[in-house]
């Protein structure tokens, strides 16, 4: 009897181990991971901000102060429009703070650049400030004080910077700070919108970290109201593009569907038409066929995945590049194990699973990006290494 029980338990454990290994294999093959828990600082709300709103022809700058034990308050200061304001951003993970100068959100950004300066691109950071900061430090883009060190270079953020992560506030303001510093140095930060930025502009916050619901509530808002036309973030993001050409390379979050050639979309016209609908949720029949090709969640530049799903032939891809006289196309949106090249180093897919600022996982994640310099393409890793394609 005892031997039978031992044998049965042994079989059970063996089957369990086999199923566990198979399950982990499936998770890894699907670019997934097992979450091992969040650090308690992830849910800390005291010190969050600034949240900036435009009220009664003034700029309202608001911070959340306090804690669960002490109670929370909202600190509000009001400034005349056009005034530059020094703002501070607190990051709970390492109890650090950085400052920046808060100006007006800015005008619509140019979409075409030609200067032969180096380009560093990274995508789908999903609210992970610490991960982004450490990657930039490793590659000399910023220093220990979070200040721009990339000279006249181009830093490209290829969309889906918002949602999912617990440090969207810190990440967005860090990008804004670098934008200002890069311009002063003759460089440029390019924040190209992905589908999640567009979702947020349209009031869709379903993928946002749960902490932003109470944060918005403290401010007397819903989470969707953090990105409206009356907010700094809303106006700032609405001025961004969905497609840019930098030194002959196309940058787009999802990809350019071959229909852009059929419809003869120029880069500037494409950006303006998509921007016209940043605050209108897409649905079939919304507008004419030509415009719908840009707004569709299947074929739009912020959504299209066809290059990574082998839905586009070599000839179709080359036709797109030739139409824009482009050397290559760089996309995010579709997760890869590593920064990947296709179509004979003419298309680069750079969306990888970055480490979460506050969450441990198995297997461990690591950041990667792409460097384009002197006509060469390099895969960048978060240890500061670069690998030639």
NORTAFEN-V319147 format. One record per backbone hydrogen bond with DSSP energy under -0.5 kcal/mol. CO is the residue of the C=O (numbers start at 1). NH is the residue of the N-H. If there is no record, write none. Layout:
co->CO nh->NH
co->CO nh->NH
This chain:
co->1 nh->5
co->2 nh->6
co->3 nh->7
co->4 nh->8
co->5 nh->9
co->6 nh->10
co->7 nh->11
co->8 nh->12
co->9 nh->13
co->10 nh->14
co->11 nh->15
co->12 nh->16
co->13 nh->17
co->14 nh->18
co->15 nh->19
co->16 nh->20
co->17 nh->21
co->18 nh->22
co->19 nh->23
co->20 nh->24
co->21 nh->25
co->22 nh->26
co->23 nh->27
co->24 nh->28
co->25 nh->29
co->26 nh->30
co->27 nh->32
co->28 nh->31
co->33 nh->35
co->34 nh->362
co->37 nh->360
co->39 nh->42
co->40 nh->43
co->41 nh->44
co->45 nh->48
co->47 nh->90
co->48 nh->64
co->50 nh->52
co->51 nh->53
co->51 nh->62
co->52 nh->232
co->53 nh->55
co->53 nh->60
co->55 nh->58
co->57 nh->81
co->58 nh->55
co->58 nh->60
co->59 nh->61
co->59 nh->79
co->60 nh->53
co->60 nh->62
co->61 nh->77
co->62 nh->50
co->62 nh->51
co->63 nh->65
co->63 nh->75
co->64 nh->47
co->65 nh->73
co->67 nh->71
co->71 nh->67
co->73 nh->65
co->73 nh->75
co->74 nh->76
co->75 nh->63
co->77 nh->61
co->79 nh->59
co->80 nh->83
co->85 nh->102
co->87 nh->100
co->89 nh->98
co->90 nh->92
co->91 nh->96
co->92 nh->95
co->96 nh->91
co->98 nh->89
co->100 nh->87
co->100 nh->102
co->101 nh->103
co->102 nh->85
co->111 nh->245
co->113 nh->247
co->118 nh->154
co->119 nh->372
co->120 nh->156
co->121 nh->370
co->122 nh->158
co->125 nh->128
co->127 nh->129
co->127 nh->167
co->128 nh->132
co->129 nh->133
co->130 nh->134
co->131 nh->135
co->132 nh->136
co->133 nh->137
co->134 nh->138
co->135 nh->139
co->136 nh->141
co->136 nh->142
co->137 nh->140
co->141 nh->149
co->141 nh->150
co->143 nh->146
co->147 nh->143
co->150 nh->153
co->153 nh->155
co->153 nh->188
co->154 nh->120
co->154 nh->156
co->155 nh->157
co->155 nh->190
co->156 nh->122
co->156 nh->158
co->157 nh->159
co->157 nh->192
co->159 nh->124
co->160 nh->126
co->161 nh->127
co->163 nh->165
co->165 nh->209
co->167 nh->171
co->168 nh->172
co->169 nh->173
co->170 nh->174
co->171 nh->175
co->172 nh->176
co->173 nh->177
co->174 nh->178
co->175 nh->179
co->176 nh->180
co->177 nh->181
co->178 nh->182
co->179 nh->183
co->180 nh->184
co->181 nh->185
co->182 nh->186
co->182 nh->187
co->183 nh->186
co->188 nh->155
co->188 nh->190
co->189 nh->191
co->190 nh->157
co->190 nh->192
co->194 nh->198
co->195 nh->199
co->196 nh->200
co->197 nh->201
co->198 nh->202
co->199 nh->204
co->200 nh->203
co->203 nh->205
co->205 nh->208
co->207 nh->164
co->209 nh->212
co->210 nh->213
co->210 nh->214
co->211 nh->215
co->212 nh->216
co->213 nh->217
co->214 nh->218
co->215 nh->219
co->216 nh->221
co->217 nh->220
co->222 nh->225
co->223 nh->226
co->224 nh->227
co->225 nh->228
co->228 nh->231
co->230 nh->54
co->231 nh->235
co->232 nh->236
co->233 nh->237
co->234 nh->238
co->235 nh->239
co->236 nh->239
co->237 nh->240
co->239 nh->109
co->241 nh->193
co->242 nh->253
co->244 nh->246
co->244 nh->251
co->245 nh->113
co->245 nh->247
co->246 nh->249
co->248 nh->327
co->248 nh->328
co->249 nh->246
co->250 nh->330
co->251 nh->244
co->253 nh->332
co->255 nh->257
co->257 nh->260
co->258 nh->261
co->258 nh->262
co->259 nh->263
co->260 nh->265
co->261 nh->264
co->264 nh->266
co->266 nh->270
co->267 nh->271
co->268 nh->272
co->269 nh->273
co->270 nh->274
co->271 nh->275
co->272 nh->276
co->274 nh->277
co->275 nh->278
co->277 nh->280
co->279 nh->281
co->283 nh->286
co->288 nh->292
co->289 nh->293
co->291 nh->294
co->291 nh->295
co->292 nh->296
co->296 nh->300
co->299 nh->257
co->300 nh->303
co->300 nh->304
co->301 nh->254
co->301 nh->255
co->302 nh->195
co->305 nh->308
co->305 nh->309
co->306 nh->309
co->306 nh->311
co->306 nh->312
co->307 nh->310
co->313 nh->317
co->314 nh->318
co->315 nh->319
co->316 nh->320
co->317 nh->321
co->318 nh->322
co->319 nh->323
co->320 nh->324
co->321 nh->325
co->321 nh->326
co->322 nh->325
co->328 nh->250
co->329 nh->348
co->330 nh->252
co->331 nh->350
co->332 nh->334
co->333 nh->335
co->336 nh->353
co->340 nh->349
co->342 nh->346
co->342 nh->347
co->346 nh->329
co->347 nh->342
co->348 nh->331
co->348 nh->350
co->349 nh->340
co->350 nh->123
co->350 nh->352
co->351 nh->336
co->352 nh->354
co->353 nh->366
co->358 nh->39
co->359 nh->356
co->360 nh->36
co->362 nh->34
co->367 nh->382
co->369 nh->380
co->370 nh->121
co->371 nh->373
co->371 nh->378
co->372 nh->119
co->373 nh->376
co->376 nh->373
co->377 nh->389
co->378 nh->371
co->378 nh->380
co->379 nh->387
co->380 nh->369
co->381 nh->384
co->385 nh->381
co->387 nh->379
